[in-house]
Amino acid sequence: MITDDMRQFMMKQVRENFLRYVKVWTTSDPENETDTPSTERQWDLARILEKEAHDLGLQDVRLSDHCYMYAILPANEAGKGAPNFCLLAHLDASPDQPGENVKPRRIENYDGSVITYPDDPELTLSEKDSPELKEFVGDTIITASGKTLLSADDKAGVAEIMAGIATFIKYPELPHGDIKICFTPDEEIGRGTVKIDEDWLPKFCYTFDGGYPGELEDENFDAWGVTVNVKGVGVHPGYAKNKMVNAVAIVSRYVAALPEWETPEHTELREGFIHCLGVKGD
């Protein structure tokens, strides 16, 4: 049974953890396909979590050579014999927007009004654009300042896991088996498990990464990436007729030929899609 005291402690821990973690710059690099982690800055959060795991008294705390942080909260007396499981979240933030110098801001007792951002007056967030907001009237909303990602994906997950572990430790009357935790790098660039220690993982694992409170997904999204390279023939445009082969024009026709109704803006649920992420030419 989770008491109000436990719930308040856990919420306070989540909030404090989250506000600290989002200030750590952990953006991954999609251009680096050889190193894990793809950016050195991901080590900063990994080392913070390693220290916090030691401070909490967790066992077998380990930070691997590739920035995977592992630790175990052993079963307590009330939970001995219960199945063990692992909680996972990722360290990195998306490279799609800036992730450095994040300035989180709290909006207490959200009243449903349009949310504005101090560092970008033209940026707003409203129920018209995000109908989900109406479900959180009366709650605390945390946003970035308008110039960066907040990186709630997935520092919210990291914060929740660490808060949950702290709660089990503070309230030993809560029965639990062995609980393993694992924090991974480079999830945002599709390389989150390339160096994970699969032998260490138990049969049951739960990833904390997005979704509504209380939501549980029992399947995962799967995608493949393809890089198309086109080499043209460069000729001075003044006498290029019947000689130049414009690679950018060829790629443009290739993208235009992709089935329009199989793109993300026209698909949902279990429908697959083709998503062009970018075109670069020189």
VOKEVEX-128952 format. One record per residue (C-alpha): residue number from 1; residue in three letters; chain; y, x, z. Coordinates in Angstrom, 1 decimal. Example, Ala and Ser with C-alpha at 12.3 -4.5 7.8 and 13.67 -1.06 7.14 Angstrom:
! residues 2
ATOM   resi   resn   chain       yy       xx       zz
ATOM      1    ala       A     -4.5     12.3      7.8
ATOM      2    ser       A     -1.1     13.7      7.1
//
This chain:
! residues 282
ATOM   resi   resn   chain       yy       xx       zz
ATOM      1    met       A      0.0      0.0      0.0
ATOM      2    ile       A      3.4      1.4     -1.0
ATOM      3    thr       A      6.0      0.6      1.6
ATOM      4    asp       A      9.7      0.2      1.1
ATOM      5    asp       A     10.2      3.5      2.9
ATOM      6    met       A      7.8      5.3      0.5
ATOM      7    arg       A      9.5      3.6     -2.5
ATOM      8    gln       A     13.0      4.6     -1.3
ATOM      9    phe       A     11.8      8.2     -0.8
ATOM     10    met       A     10.2      8.4     -4.2
ATOM     11    met       A     13.3      6.9     -6.0
ATOM     12    lys       A     15.6      9.4     -4.2
ATOM     13    gln       A     13.3     12.3     -5.2
ATOM     14    val       A     13.2     11.2     -8.8
ATOM     15    arg       A     16.9     10.8     -9.0
ATOM     16    glu       A     17.7     14.2     -7.4
ATOM     17    asn       A     15.0     16.0     -9.4
ATOM     18    phe       A     16.2     14.5    -12.7
ATOM     19    leu       A     19.9     15.3    -12.2
ATOM     20    arg       A     18.9     18.9    -11.5
ATOM     21    tyr       A     16.4     19.3    -14.4
ATOM     22    val       A     18.6     17.9    -17.1
ATOM     23    lys       A     21.2     20.6    -16.5
ATOM     24    val       A     18.6     23.2    -17.6
ATOM     25    trp       A     18.8     23.9    -21.3
ATOM     26    thr       A     15.3     23.7    -22.8
ATOM     27    thr       A     15.8     22.9    -26.4
ATOM     28    ser       A     12.8     24.0    -28.6
ATOM     29    asp       A     13.1     25.6    -32.1
ATOM     30    pro       A     11.3     24.0    -35.1
ATOM     31    glu       A     12.0     27.1    -37.2
ATOM     32    asn       A      9.9     29.3    -34.9
ATOM     33    glu       A      6.3     28.5    -35.8
ATOM     34    thr       A      4.8     31.7    -34.4
ATOM     35    asp       A      5.8     31.9    -30.8
ATOM     36    thr       A      4.8     29.7    -27.9
ATOM     37    pro       A      7.2     28.8    -26.4
ATOM     38    ser       A      9.5     28.6    -29.4
ATOM     39    thr       A     12.5     29.4    -27.2
ATOM     40    glu       A     12.9     31.7    -24.2
ATOM     41    arg       A     15.1     29.1    -22.4
ATOM     42    gln       A     12.1     26.9    -21.7
ATOM     43    trp       A     10.9     29.5    -19.2
ATOM     44    asp       A     13.9     28.6    -17.0
ATOM     45    leu       A     12.7     25.2    -16.1
ATOM     46    ala       A      9.0     26.3    -16.0
ATOM     47    arg       A      9.9     28.9    -13.3
ATOM     48    ile       A     11.9     26.4    -11.3
ATOM     49    leu       A      8.9     24.1    -11.3
ATOM     50    glu       A      6.6     26.9    -10.4
ATOM     51    lys       A      8.7     27.7     -7.3
ATOM     52    glu       A      8.9     24.0     -6.4
ATOM     53    ala       A      5.1     23.7     -6.7
ATOM     54    his       A      4.7     26.7     -4.3
ATOM     55    asp       A      7.3     25.2     -1.9
ATOM     56    leu       A      5.4     21.9     -1.8
ATOM     57    gly       A      2.2     23.8     -0.9
ATOM     58    leu       A      0.3     23.0     -4.1
ATOM     59    gln       A     -2.8     25.1     -4.8
ATOM     60    asp       A     -3.8     27.2     -7.8
ATOM     61    val       A     -0.2     27.3     -9.1
ATOM     62    arg       A     -0.1     29.2    -12.3
ATOM     63    leu       A      2.4     29.8    -15.1
ATOM     64    ser       A      0.6     31.0    -18.2
ATOM     65    asp       A      1.8     33.6    -20.7
ATOM     66    his       A      2.8     30.8    -23.0
ATOM     67    cys       A      4.9     28.8    -20.5
ATOM     68    tyr       A      2.3     26.2    -19.4
ATOM     69    met       A      2.7     25.4    -15.7
ATOM     70    tyr       A     -0.5     24.3    -13.8
ATOM     71    ala       A     -1.0     23.3    -10.2
ATOM     72    ile       A     -3.3     21.1     -8.0
ATOM     73    leu       A     -2.7     18.8     -5.1
ATOM     74    pro       A     -6.1     18.8     -3.4
ATOM     75    ala       A     -7.7     15.5     -2.3
ATOM     76    asn       A     -6.8     14.3      1.2
ATOM     77    glu       A     -9.4     13.0      3.6
ATOM     78    ala       A     -8.9      9.4      2.7
ATOM     79    gly       A     -9.3     10.1     -1.0
ATOM     80    lys       A    -12.3     12.5     -1.0
ATOM     81    gly       A    -14.8     11.5     -3.7
ATOM     82    ala       A    -12.2      9.8     -5.8
ATOM     83    pro       A    -12.0     10.8     -9.5
ATOM     84    asn       A     -9.5     13.6    -10.2
ATOM     85    phe       A     -6.9     13.3    -12.9
ATOM     86    cys       A     -4.0     15.2    -14.5
ATOM     87    leu       A     -0.4     14.3    -14.9
ATOM     88    leu       A      1.4     15.9    -17.9
ATOM     89    ala       A      5.0     16.1    -19.1
ATOM     90    his       A      6.8     18.5    -21.5
ATOM     91    leu       A      9.6     21.0    -20.7
ATOM     92    asp       A     11.4     21.1    -24.0
ATOM     93    ala       A     14.2     18.9    -25.3
ATOM     94    ser       A     14.7     17.7    -28.9
ATOM     95    pro       A     16.5     20.1    -31.2
ATOM     96    asp       A     18.0     17.1    -33.1
ATOM     97    gln       A     21.2     17.2    -30.9
ATOM     98    pro       A     22.8     19.8    -28.6
ATOM     99    gly       A     21.0     20.3    -25.3
ATOM    100    glu       A     23.2     22.9    -23.6
ATOM    101    asn       A     25.7     22.2    -20.8
ATOM    102    val       A     24.4     18.7    -20.2
ATOM    103    lys       A     26.7     16.7    -17.8
ATOM    104    pro       A     24.8     13.7    -16.4
ATOM    105    arg       A     26.8     10.8    -15.2
ATOM    106    arg       A     25.7      7.9    -13.1
ATOM    107    ile       A     26.8      4.3    -13.6
ATOM    108    glu       A     25.9      2.5    -10.3
ATOM    109    asn       A     25.1     -1.2    -10.3
ATOM    110    tyr       A     25.5     -1.5    -14.1
ATOM    111    asp       A     27.3     -4.8    -14.9
ATOM    112    gly       A     26.3     -5.2    -18.5
ATOM    113    ser       A     29.6     -4.0    -20.0
ATOM    114    val       A     29.9     -1.6    -22.9
ATOM    115    ile       A     29.1      2.0    -21.8
ATOM    116    thr       A     31.6      4.7    -22.9
ATOM    117    tyr       A     31.4      8.4    -22.8
ATOM    118    pro       A     34.1     10.7    -21.4
ATOM    119    asp       A     33.6     13.5    -23.9
ATOM    120    asp       A     33.5     11.3    -26.9
ATOM    121    pro       A     35.7      8.2    -26.7
ATOM    122    glu       A     34.5      6.9    -30.0
ATOM    123    leu       A     30.9      6.7    -28.8
ATOM    124    thr       A     29.7      3.6    -27.1
ATOM    125    leu       A     26.5      1.9    -25.9
ATOM    126    ser       A     26.3     -1.8    -25.7
ATOM    127    glu       A     23.8     -4.6    -25.4
ATOM    128    lys       A     24.5     -5.5    -29.0
ATOM    129    asp       A     23.2     -2.2    -30.2
ATOM    130    ser       A     20.6     -1.8    -27.5
ATOM    131    pro       A     19.4     -5.3    -26.2
ATOM    132    glu       A     17.2     -3.6    -23.7
ATOM    133    leu       A     20.3     -2.8    -21.6
ATOM    134    lys       A     20.4     -6.4    -20.3
ATOM    135    glu       A     17.2     -5.9    -18.4
ATOM    136    phe       A     18.8     -3.2    -16.3
ATOM    137    val       A     21.9     -5.0    -15.1
ATOM    138    gly       A     22.3     -4.2    -11.4
ATOM    139    asp       A     20.4     -0.9    -11.7
ATOM    140    thr       A     21.8      2.7    -11.9
ATOM    141    ile       A     22.2      3.9    -15.5
ATOM    142    ile       A     22.3      7.7    -16.1
ATOM    143    thr       A     23.8      9.0    -19.4
ATOM    144    ala       A     25.1     12.2    -20.8
ATOM    145    ser       A     28.8     12.8    -21.3
ATOM    146    gly       A     28.8     12.2    -25.1
ATOM    147    lys       A     28.4     15.6    -26.6
ATOM    148    thr       A     24.8     16.4    -25.8
ATOM    149    leu       A     21.4     14.8    -25.3
ATOM    150    leu       A     20.6     13.8    -21.8
ATOM    151    ser       A     17.1     15.1    -22.3
ATOM    152    ala       A     15.5     12.3    -20.3
ATOM    153    asp       A     12.8     12.9    -22.9
ATOM    154    asp       A     11.0     14.4    -21.0
ATOM    155    lys       A     12.8     15.6    -17.9
ATOM    156    ala       A     12.5     12.0    -16.6
ATOM    157    gly       A      8.7     12.5    -16.8
ATOM    158    val       A      8.8     15.9    -15.1
ATOM    159    ala       A     11.0     14.4    -12.3
ATOM    160    glu       A      8.7     11.5    -11.8
ATOM    161    ile       A      5.6     13.7    -11.5
ATOM    162    met       A      7.2     16.1     -9.0
ATOM    163    ala       A      8.5     13.1     -7.0
ATOM    164    gly       A      5.1     11.5     -7.0
ATOM    165    ile       A      3.5     14.7     -5.7
ATOM    166    ala       A      6.1     15.0     -3.0
ATOM    167    thr       A      5.4     11.4     -1.9
ATOM    168    phe       A      1.7     12.0     -1.6
ATOM    169    ile       A      2.4     15.0      0.6
ATOM    170    lys       A      5.0     13.2      2.8
ATOM    171    tyr       A      2.8     10.2      3.3
ATOM    172    pro       A     -0.8     11.5      3.8
ATOM    173    glu       A     -2.0      7.9      4.5
ATOM    174    leu       A     -1.9      7.4      0.8
ATOM    175    pro       A     -5.5      8.2     -0.4
ATOM    176    his       A     -5.9     10.4     -3.5
ATOM    177    gly       A     -8.4     12.6     -5.1
ATOM    178    asp       A     -7.5     16.0     -6.7
ATOM    179    ile       A     -4.3     15.6     -8.7
ATOM    180    lys       A     -3.6     18.2    -11.3
ATOM    181    ile       A     -0.2     18.6    -12.9
ATOM    182    cys       A      0.6     20.4    -16.2
ATOM    183    phe       A      4.0     21.0    -17.8
ATOM    184    thr       A      3.9     22.0    -21.5
ATOM    185    pro       A      6.5     23.6    -23.9
ATOM    186    asp       A      7.3     22.7    -27.5
ATOM    187    glu       A      6.2     19.0    -27.5
ATOM    188    glu       A      9.3     18.0    -29.5
ATOM    189    ile       A      8.3     20.2    -32.4
ATOM    190    gly       A      4.7     19.1    -32.5
ATOM    191    arg       A      3.2     22.2    -30.8
ATOM    192    gly       A      2.9     21.0    -27.2
ATOM    193    thr       A     -0.8     21.7    -26.8
ATOM    194    val       A     -1.5     24.6    -29.1
ATOM    195    lys       A     -2.0     27.0    -26.1
ATOM    196    ile       A     -3.0     24.6    -23.4
ATOM    197    asp       A     -6.0     25.5    -21.2
ATOM    198    glu       A     -8.4     22.7    -22.2
ATOM    199    asp       A    -11.1     23.9    -19.9
ATOM    200    trp       A     -8.8     23.4    -16.9
ATOM    201    leu       A     -8.0     19.7    -17.8
ATOM    202    pro       A    -10.1     17.0    -16.2
ATOM    203    lys       A    -11.6     14.0    -18.0
ATOM    204    phe       A     -8.7     11.7    -17.3
ATOM    205    cys       A     -5.1     12.7    -18.1
ATOM    206    tyr       A     -1.8     10.7    -18.1
ATOM    207    thr       A      1.3     11.8    -20.0
ATOM    208    phe       A      4.6     10.7    -18.6
ATOM    209    asp       A      6.9     10.5    -21.6
ATOM    210    gly       A      9.0      7.4    -22.4
ATOM    211    gly       A      8.4      3.7    -22.2
ATOM    212    tyr       A      9.4      0.9    -19.8
ATOM    213    pro       A      8.6      1.0    -16.1
ATOM    214    gly       A      5.0      0.0    -15.5
ATOM    215    glu       A      4.1      0.5    -19.2
ATOM    216    leu       A      0.7      2.2    -19.9
ATOM    217    glu       A     -0.5      3.2    -23.3
ATOM    218    asp       A     -4.1      4.0    -23.9
ATOM    219    glu       A     -3.7      5.4    -27.5
ATOM    220    asn       A     -1.5      8.0    -29.0
ATOM    221    phe       A      0.5      8.4    -32.1
ATOM    222    asp       A     -0.8     10.9    -34.7
ATOM    223    ala       A      1.1     12.5    -37.6
ATOM    224    trp       A      0.7     15.3    -40.1
ATOM    225    gly       A      3.6     17.4    -41.5
ATOM    226    val       A      3.9     18.6    -45.0
ATOM    227    thr       A      6.4     21.1    -46.4
ATOM    228    val       A      7.1     20.9    -50.1
ATOM    229    asn       A      8.6     24.0    -51.7
ATOM    230    val       A     10.1     23.8    -55.2
ATOM    231    lys       A     11.2     26.9    -57.1
ATOM    232    gly       A     13.7     26.3    -59.8
ATOM    233    val       A     15.2     28.6    -62.5
ATOM    234    gly       A     18.7     29.7    -61.8
ATOM    235    val       A     21.0     30.0    -64.8
ATOM    236    his       A     24.8     30.1    -65.0
ATOM    237    pro       A     25.9     26.5    -65.5
ATOM    238    gly       A     28.1     27.4    -68.4
ATOM    239    tyr       A     25.0     28.0    -70.6
ATOM    240    ala       A     22.3     26.3    -68.7
ATOM    241    lys       A     21.2     23.7    -71.3
ATOM    242    asn       A     17.5     23.7    -71.8
ATOM    243    lys       A     17.2     26.7    -69.4
ATOM    244    met       A     18.1     25.7    -65.9
ATOM    245    val       A     15.6     24.1    -63.6
ATOM    246    asn       A     17.4     22.6    -60.7
ATOM    247    ala       A     15.1     22.6    -57.7
ATOM    248    val       A     17.3     20.3    -55.7
ATOM    249    ala       A     17.3     17.7    -58.5
ATOM    250    ile       A     13.5     17.9    -58.6
ATOM    251    val       A     13.2     17.4    -54.9
ATOM    252    ser       A     15.6     14.5    -55.1
ATOM    253    arg       A     13.3     12.7    -57.6
ATOM    254    tyr       A     10.3     13.5    -55.4
ATOM    255    val       A     11.9     11.9    -52.4
ATOM    256    ala       A     13.0      8.9    -54.4
ATOM    257    ala       A      9.5      8.4    -55.7
ATOM    258    leu       A      8.1      8.0    -52.1
ATOM    259    pro       A      7.1      4.3    -51.4
ATOM    260    glu       A     10.2      2.7    -49.9
ATOM    261    trp       A      8.2      0.1    -48.0
ATOM    262    glu       A      6.2      2.9    -46.3
ATOM    263    thr       A      9.2      4.4    -44.5
ATOM    264    pro       A      9.9      4.0    -40.7
ATOM    265    glu       A     12.7      1.5    -41.4
ATOM    266    his       A     10.2     -0.9    -43.0
ATOM    267    thr       A      7.1     -0.4    -40.8
ATOM    268    glu       A      6.0     -1.3    -37.3
ATOM    269    leu       A      3.1     -1.5    -34.9
ATOM    270    arg       A      0.0      0.1    -36.5
ATOM    271    glu       A      1.5      0.5    -39.9
ATOM    272    gly       A      1.6      4.1    -41.1
ATOM    273    phe       A      4.7      5.6    -42.6
ATOM    274    ile       A      6.1      8.5    -44.6
ATOM    275    his       A      9.2     10.1    -43.1
ATOM    276    cys       A     11.3     12.6    -44.9
ATOM    277    leu       A     12.9     14.8    -42.2
ATOM    278    gly       A     15.2     16.9    -44.3
ATOM    279    val       A     16.0     18.6    -47.6
ATOM    280    lys       A     17.4     22.2    -47.8
ATOM    281    gly       A     18.3     24.1    -51.0
ATOM    282    asp       A     20.0     27.3    -51.9
//
